[in-house]
Amino acid sequence: MRLAVFSAIFSQLAACSSSSDEEPTTGIALKDGYRVAEGLFVINRADGEITQLAAVPSGGTNGGFIKFSYLDNGDGSFEFAYIPENDGDLYSFTAFFGEADILSSDPALRIRRSEQSYPNGPAYCRARHALGFGEVENTFVGLKVIDVDDFGQLDGVTVEEADAAGDLQTVQSDDRQISTDLVCANLERGLVYNHFDCQDSDSVNGCLSSGLGISEIRFKASGSSSEVPLTFPRDDDKILSSPGRPPNSPLGDNGPAVVVARDGSTHLMFERLYTTPEVFSGTPVLASEFSDGGFNALYYKHIQDDPSTAVEYEIDFRRWLERPAVHSSVPTSDIRIDAQRANWVEFTATAIFKAPSEASGYDEDVYVGILTGRFDTRMLDVSHEHKIVLDPAQVDGVVTFAEFTCRVWDRYGMAPDDNVYVYAVLTPYFLRDGRGREFIAFTTTKGLVGKLSDGVVTSPDGSAQPAEQLYESICGIAPSRTIRH
């Protein structure tokens, strides 16, 4: 439901451009014909190589967010479905993971937006070969499901046209309610999603901007069944003590990730959005993703019977971080059970850990990027504040915003269209191919730093800095080649 705000991160990064004739460095490969690195990617966990699966140009000088899901075909290929936030259309493509190369087909438009509604947040349901997605209308956001084979036959129809043709099943369509960020993974039935009550508003936009409700994670088996609450944010002191809500960001639970274990129990991870007085006071000066969107704590719960009695554990990264993070946001993406050890839970997320600088008074990065973590469910300690303090050896940084940005700059130049961009890496998912290779699939969005001219980058506000200096501040080393326009 809530989209994190990354403008502060973008403003802290800067870029440069090389027009050298030297051979570019390796480490990242964009789709042919593209030099602005927006879209869907995978990173090989063994060698760190990054490959773009789909280029998703947003247009304009700042990018948009992309929601996606994928399905393993079992033959070395994967079906991907995605929706760019900027256009609200639903696309799909096939990626082929060969021994030497990773290839992908051109995306095909499956469902397009209409004047009445548009699709949102696709999720493949592996256990029943289906695709779920949200349907955004004026007064509600509902949930639809379609068979994967039927979905692959759609050719740019609207939600209404697919519904009229009998291709869609409706799971949720209650007026004045928002149901979004759905997941279904290996669920045999139904969908898990964010639920937000909009009874106090006359529209979805009005609900997000002024509603007083608290979002929670729910499950619904079918259109005729009742909703089952899975999380209970109103029982958490973080929510009870929150002095207010950020604009367009309801307090409560968002972004569920779910997997059903062999014993039939459900493992659930989600993020809980809360606020503190400093979010509204401006003292200290927070990075804008916190001042505009509050903080997100990452939670885990193991549901065996009644969800209301299952303990909600907060994931604690304090032992992994070299510098204590004072402010953090950890949006969830994916969770899985270790194939060899059923008691081990693995997860991946985009983490934003920051701490105020004593010198400047502003937030500085501690770690900003994609990470993976794991923990043994047999070691959970109910008496220890309901927290899972992760072993540093069980957390790995995958790729940071700055690292991805520097790879793009080094390989393709820093001003491909006269503009200098930095990138955020978001919504990671585990992917294991038929050869047992481990990947993380993720999306990116770009942010404009400024224009490059005569070795100087000038930002939209008129401030300027030598490109070499900006490069070094982001990449940690001096550029290996002369930077010129």
TABEL-V441422 format. One record per residue. N is the residue number from 1. RES is the residue in one small letter. PHI is phi in whole degrees, 0 to 359 (999 if undefined). NEAR is the number of other C-alpha atoms within 8 Angstrom. D_LAST is the distance of its C-alpha to the last C-alpha in whole Angstrom. Layout:
[[N:RES:PHI:NEAR:D_LAST] [N:RES:PHI:NEAR:D_LAST]]
This chain:
[[1:m:999:8:41] [2:r:266:7:38] [3:l:259:4:34] [4:a:296:6:33] [5:v:260:10:30] [6:f:245:9:27] [7:s:298:9:25] [8:a:292:10:26] [9:i:296:8:25] [10:f:299:13:21] [11:s:291:8:21] [12:q:274:6:22] [13:l:264:12:19] [14:a:215:14:15] [15:a:217:15:12] [16:c:208:17:9] [17:s:225:15:7] [18:s:245:13:7] [19:s:248:8:7] [20:s:295:7:10] [21:d:273:4:13] [22:e:294:4:15] [23:e:293:4:18] [24:p:292:7:17] [25:t:289:6:19] [26:t:266:6:22] [27:g:122:8:24] [28:i:207:11:22] [29:a:227:8:23] [30:l:270:10:22] [31:k:298:9:23] [32:d:304:4:23] [33:g:92:4:20] [34:y:239:8:19] [35:r:232:7:16] [36:v:265:6:17] [37:a:272:12:19] [38:e:260:13:22] [39:g:137:14:26] [40:l:250:13:28] [41:f:224:13:28] [42:v:228:12:30] [43:i:242:11:30] [44:n:284:12:33] [45:r:292:11:35] [46:a:282:6:36] [47:d:241:5:32] [48:g:77:8:30] [49:e:292:9:28] [50:i:246:11:26] [51:t:233:11:27] [52:q:277:13:26] [53:l:269:13:29] [54:a:215:11:28] [55:a:273:12:25] [56:v:235:8:26] [57:p:296:8:23] [58:s:270:10:24] [59:g:76:6:22] [60:g:75:5:21] [61:t:261:7:18] [62:n:231:10:21] [63:g:276:12:23] [64:g:238:10:27] [65:f:274:10:29] [66:i:233:12:31] [67:k:257:12:34] [68:f:213:11:36] [69:s:208:10:38] [70:y:218:10:39] [71:l:228:10:43] [72:d:281:9:44] [73:n:280:8:45] [74:g:83:7:47] [75:d:236:6:46] [76:g:89:12:42] [77:s:241:11:41] [78:f:222:12:40] [79:e:267:12:40] [80:f:245:12:37] [81:a:234:13:38] [82:y:210:13:35] [83:i:227:16:34] [84:p:286:14:31] [85:e:302:9:32] [86:n:290:7:30] [87:d:242:6:32] [88:g:70:12:35] [89:d:257:13:36] [90:l:254:15:37] [91:y:242:12:36] [92:s:215:13:37] [93:f:205:12:36] [94:t:245:12:37] [95:a:251:13:36] [96:f:243:10:37] [97:f:260:10:37] [98:g:273:8:38] [99:e:294:4:38] [100:a:251:4:35] [101:d:232:6:33] [102:i:246:10:32] [103:l:241:9:32] [104:s:210:10:33] [105:s:281:7:34] [106:d:289:7:32] [107:p:298:9:33] [108:a:246:8:36] [109:l:285:11:37] [110:r:257:15:40] [111:i:230:14:41] [112:r:251:14:39] [113:r:285:12:40] [114:s:234:8:42] [115:e:291:4:44] [116:q:269:7:46] [117:s:199:11:44] [118:y:207:14:41] [119:p:284:16:41] [120:n:208:13:40] [121:g:52:13:39] [122:p:290:16:41] [123:a:212:15:43] [124:y:282:14:44] [125:c:257:15:48] [126:r:297:11:48] [127:a:292:8:52] [128:r:233:9:53] [129:h:52:9:50] [130:a:223:11:49] [131:l:235:13:46] [132:g:257:16:46] [133:f:203:13:44] [134:g:273:16:44] [135:e:236:13:45] [136:v:268:11:44] [137:e:242:11:46] [138:n:292:9:47] [139:t:248:10:49] [140:f:197:15:49] [141:v:239:14:47] [142:g:258:17:49] [143:l:230:14:49] [144:k:236:13:49] [145:v:225:12:50] [146:i:222:12:49] [147:d:298:10:50] [148:v:300:9:47] [149:d:295:6:49] [150:d:295:9:49] [151:f:299:10:46] [152:g:293:8:44] [153:q:264:7:46] [154:l:290:10:45] [155:d:225:8:43] [156:g:69:8:41] [157:v:276:10:44] [158:t:274:11:44] [159:v:300:14:46] [160:e:296:6:49] [161:e:291:8:49] [162:a:294:12:49] [163:d:294:10:52] [164:a:296:7:54] [165:a:279:6:54] [166:g:82:7:55] [167:d:278:10:52] [168:l:251:9:52] [169:q:250:10:54] [170:t:265:11:54] [171:v:261:15:54] [172:q:214:11:53] [173:s:207:9:53] [174:d:288:7:55] [175:d:296:6:54] [176:r:59:13:52] [177:q:222:15:51] [178:i:247:13:48] [179:s:235:15:48] [180:t:210:14:44] [181:d:50:12:42] [182:l:286:17:45] [183:v:221:14:45] [184:c:217:14:48] [185:a:41:11:47] [186:n:256:10:51] [187:l:295:13:53] [188:e:287:6:56] [189:r:218:7:56] [190:g:71:11:54] [191:l:223:13:51] [192:v:253:13:50] [193:y:199:14:48] [194:n:281:18:47] [195:h:236:12:49] [196:f:223:11:49] [197:d:277:10:52] [198:c:244:14:51] [199:q:297:7:55] [200:d:269:7:54] [201:s:228:11:51] [202:d:257:10:51] [203:s:203:11:48] [204:v:297:16:46] [205:n:298:7:43] [206:g:295:10:46] [207:c:296:12:47] [208:l:291:11:44] [209:s:272:9:43] [210:s:223:9:47] [211:g:297:11:49] [212:l:253:6:51] [213:g:288:9:51] [214:i:239:12:50] [215:s:284:14:48] [216:e:216:15:50] [217:i:268:14:50] [218:r:228:13:53] [219:f:233:12:54] [220:k:221:14:55] [221:a:282:11:57] [222:s:197:10:58] [223:g:296:9:58] [224:s:266:5:61] [225:s:268:7:61] [226:s:275:6:61] [227:e:286:8:58] [228:v:242:7:58] [229:p:296:11:56] [230:l:252:10:54] [231:t:233:11:53] [232:f:222:9:55] [233:p:298:12:52] [234:r:293:9:55] [235:d:267:7:56] [236:d:260:8:53] [237:d:300:7:53] [238:k:300:8:50] [239:i:282:14:50] [240:l:298:8:53] [241:s:266:7:52] [242:s:295:11:49] [243:p:283:7:49] [244:g:180:5:47] [245:r:238:11:45] [246:p:291:12:41] [247:p:296:10:40] [248:n:63:8:40] [249:s:224:11:41] [250:p:299:15:44] [251:l:297:14:46] [252:g:118:13:47] [253:d:256:15:46] [254:n:217:15:43] [255:g:54:14:42] [256:p:290:17:45] [257:a:230:12:44] [258:v:218:15:48] [259:v:210:13:50] [260:v:263:10:53] [261:a:281:10:55] [262:r:297:5:58] [263:d:277:4:60] [264:g:89:7:59] [265:s:280:11:58] [266:t:247:11:54] [267:h:258:13:52] [268:l:231:13:49] [269:m:237:13:46] [270:f:198:14:45] [271:e:250:15:43] [272:r:246:13:45] [273:l:271:14:43] [274:y:219:14:45] [275:t:227:15:44] [276:t:227:10:45] [277:p:305:8:46] [278:e:293:9:42] [279:v:299:12:40] [280:f:258:7:42] [281:s:275:7:42] [282:g:78:9:39] [283:t:229:6:40] [284:p:290:9:39] [285:v:283:8:35] [286:l:274:13:34] [287:a:299:10:31] [288:s:293:11:31] [289:e:296:12:32] [290:f:268:13:35] [291:s:292:12:36] [292:d:269:10:35] [293:g:231:12:37] [294:g:74:14:39] [295:f:249:11:40] [296:n:237:12:40] [297:a:260:13:43] [298:l:269:13:43] [299:y:236:12:47] [300:y:225:12:49] [301:k:212:11:52] [302:h:250:10:55] [303:i:259:11:57] [304:q:254:9:60] [305:d:226:6:63] [306:d:278:7:62] [307:p:301:10:59] [308:s:288:8:60] [309:t:259:5:62] [310:a:284:11:59] [311:v:286:8:57] [312:e:261:9:53] [313:y:258:10:51] [314:e:274:11:48] [315:i:277:12:46] [316:d:245:9:45] [317:f:259:8:42] [318:r:301:9:43] [319:r:284:10:44] [320:w:279:10:41] [321:l:284:10:38] [322:e:291:6:38] [323:r:239:5:38] [324:p:303:8:40] [325:a:270:11:38] [326:v:272:8:40] [327:h:238:9:38] [328:s:207:12:37] [329:s:214:11:37] [330:v:229:12:37] [331:p:294:13:37] [332:t:278:15:39] [333:s:217:14:39] [334:d:212:12:41] [335:i:217:15:44] [336:r:209:9:46] [337:i:259:12:49] [338:d:304:10:49] [339:a:297:5:51] [340:q:262:4:53] [341:r:228:7:54] [342:a:293:9:55] [343:n:270:9:55] [344:w:261:11:51] [345:v:256:13:49] [346:e:247:12:45] [347:f:215:11:42] [348:t:225:15:38] [349:a:202:14:37] [350:t:267:16:33] [351:a:246:13:34] [352:i:237:12:33] [353:f:247:13:34] [354:k:224:14:34] [355:a:215:12:35] [356:p:296:12:35] [357:s:271:9:34] [358:e:296:5:37] [359:a:285:4:34] [360:s:259:6:32] [361:g:83:9:35] [362:y:259:10:32] [363:d:292:11:32] [364:e:239:8:30] [365:d:293:9:29] [366:v:259:13:32] [367:y:206:10:31] [368:v:226:12:29] [369:g:167:15:29] [370:i:272:15:32] [371:l:223:13:35] [372:t:234:12:38] [373:g:213:11:42] [374:r:207:11:45] [375:f:206:10:49] [376:d:266:9:52] [377:t:294:8:54] [378:r:287:5:57] [379:m:260:5:56] [380:l:295:7:56] [381:d:245:8:57] [382:v:296:8:59] [383:s:280:5:60] [384:h:262:6:57] [385:e:57:5:55] [386:h:53:11:54] [387:k:237:11:51] [388:i:251:10:50] [389:v:275:9:48] [390:l:288:15:46] [391:d:292:9:47] [392:p:305:7:43] [393:a:289:6:44] [394:q:255:9:44] [395:v:233:12:40] [396:d:228:8:37] [397:g:282:9:34] [398:v:264:9:32] [399:v:200:10:28] [400:t:265:12:27] [401:f:304:12:24] [402:a:294:11:22] [403:e:297:9:22] [404:f:297:11:22] [405:t:302:10:18] [406:c:293:10:17] [407:r:296:10:19] [408:v:296:12:17] [409:w:301:13:13] [410:d:294:11:15] [411:r:274:10:16] [412:y:240:9:13] [413:g:90:12:10] [414:m:260:14:9] [415:a:223:13:8] [416:p:297:11:10] [417:d:231:5:11] [418:d:76:7:8] [419:n:258:13:11] [420:v:255:18:11] [421:y:240:13:15] [422:v:242:15:17] [423:y:228:14:20] [424:a:256:10:24] [425:v:252:15:27] [426:l:222:11:30] [427:t:43:12:33] [428:p:284:14:34] [429:y:224:10:37] [430:f:292:11:39] [431:l:215:8:39] [432:r:239:9:41] [433:d:273:10:41] [434:g:295:8:44] [435:r:266:6:43] [436:g:83:6:44] [437:r:283:10:40] [438:e:261:11:39] [439:f:229:12:36] [440:i:241:12:34] [441:a:269:12:33] [442:f:204:12:31] [443:t:244:14:28] [444:t:226:15:25] [445:t:218:16:24] [446:k:254:13:20] [447:g:227:12:20] [448:l:281:11:17] [449:v:266:17:15] [450:g:166:11:13] [451:k:253:11:10] [452:l:260:16:6] [453:s:208:9:5] [454:d:55:6:6] [455:g:79:12:6] [456:v:236:10:9] [457:v:260:16:10] [458:t:250:13:13] [459:s:279:10:15] [460:p:302:7:18] [461:d:274:4:20] [462:g:97:6:18] [463:s:288:7:18] [464:a:220:8:15] [465:q:204:9:14] [466:p:302:9:12] [467:a:299:14:10] [468:e:299:11:12] [469:q:294:9:15] [470:l:292:13:15] [471:y:303:15:14] [472:e:295:11:17] [473:s:292:10:19] [474:i:266:11:19] [475:c:269:10:19] [476:g:83:7:22] [477:i:223:7:20] [478:a:287:9:17] [479:p:298:9:14] [480:s:278:4:16] [481:r:229:6:12] [482:t:295:7:10] [483:i:262:13:7] [484:r:211:9:4] [485:h:278:10:0]]
